[in-house]
Amino acid sequence: MLETNTVIIGDKSLYQLKNIREIHELLRIIKNNFGFVYPEKSYNDLLFDEMLKRETYIVPIYQYSIPVLIYMCYYHNNPCVFIISLESLETIYILPVIINIEFNNILIYGELLKDQHTIIHIERVLYIDNKPIHFIKYVKQIELLNKFNKMLSIEWILPKQIYNISEMEKLVKECTNILGIRFYSFKNPVIFYKNTQDLSKKVFMSRDIKLLNAKEHWIIKENKIKNTDTINILDEIDINKTYNYRINAHTYGIYKVYNSENKEMGILRLNTLEEHNELSAYMSKYKNIEMNLKYNSNFKKWVIAKDNIQRSIIRGY
């Protein structure tokens, strides 16, 4: 279970990671898989003339904003959404939401605007399942951003306003307090700032930090979690059959599944925060719960067999 503090960002309540080793372990995963630097071109007139000939989209860069990475993943077999500040990498928030992540890893670039009403604008998808996406045409980026926005379903996280290059005057009129404009036309985006001194403040990269050395038992634990024996149990599991199996709580939101011979069979997957809270209430009364479960081969996890927690529970003891 991650160690967190509750913090208030504008009008939103978030959880912020506080354990420095957990923070550095998460940063190490992101750094090894993705890195923290993404190239951008500086604006010049020659580039602008070429962009006029292309399918070019533009987005505002807000003056009072913090560039962030949104990292959606299964962390310790639990779906998580992390918000990582690119101004201070050790500042990591975790959103208190339960979502169905279609992919194993999603990394998105956005901006956090802290005002009376906190909002995050997602701007471009960087990686999906460790594969780089940030080089694709921006019209495809728009489709992906809308897809992930629908998947998150969080009212204060939404795609940034997008304009065609011919609508530059409209962008300047509608978007107050902008620092500049980012142009999506080439392989790397082109950035133009109103004032040259702002360039050093908002460059799309983050300084490297010295990460703590990983503990050996953490590495073993991660490998064990990632290489569960769910592939082996598929040989003896009928995905169309309902099983009466025992579960107990491993950490909050993570429940291990055992058969009648006390053999570990995998992890239970729940869809909503309400289901987690309901099952957690049962687990506070009983150490073990016997439930009707079915195996979902798509997620490689167990799911409740009935349409709700109460109907799926057989007994508690």
C-alpha angles and dihedrals in degrees: 000000000000118000111236144168123214111241133181116229107186104304096342131091114218138170116243121201110243105175105094094206092052089048093051092044090055092045090050091055092050094043093050094046101036116359125220103257124085119177125239131181121236115239122260135160095252091057091048092054089052093047090056088064094051139065095269128176126191134203131188123251107214123223098222101045141108119223109234142179118227108209117191114186148129102268112187086349092302124112108247138176114206125189111204121192113226089202091059113014093195089063103091126164126195119208117229094230137116114219139165106242110204092198132043095238132016123177119189132179118223146142129255113214112198111198135116085305114037115218137172119212113202111211112172140002112238105180139007117190089348091303117123113247102164093092096061122104112282094237086067089046089057090055092050094046091052090048094052092042089057091046093052095043092192111146095214095049111071142140116283118253109274126203136182114247089250088061095061093118089051091051092053092049097046100040113064124193094026121165095198146309131276116213121207108200110105134046088277122036120253118228128204123187126198090225125030092221089066091064094082092051100053106029109144099245137073131226115254118253129205106254121212116252112264119249112243093230090054090057092049090048092051092049091049092051094047094045100049119162093248089118090058094047090053086073091064101032126089106209090205093055129086117230132200103223136163122241133189133181117266097176130334108305094006119097125180121217123222132184126222090276090057091249114151108244102180140272132320115235121209125191106209142035088239091059091050092051093046094049091043089056090055091047090054088063100038132036092212132029125197112212144175105251139175128199118243109206093192094062094026088228139103121261132192112273097214127057095262142019097256095054092046095054115095100179145329127224 
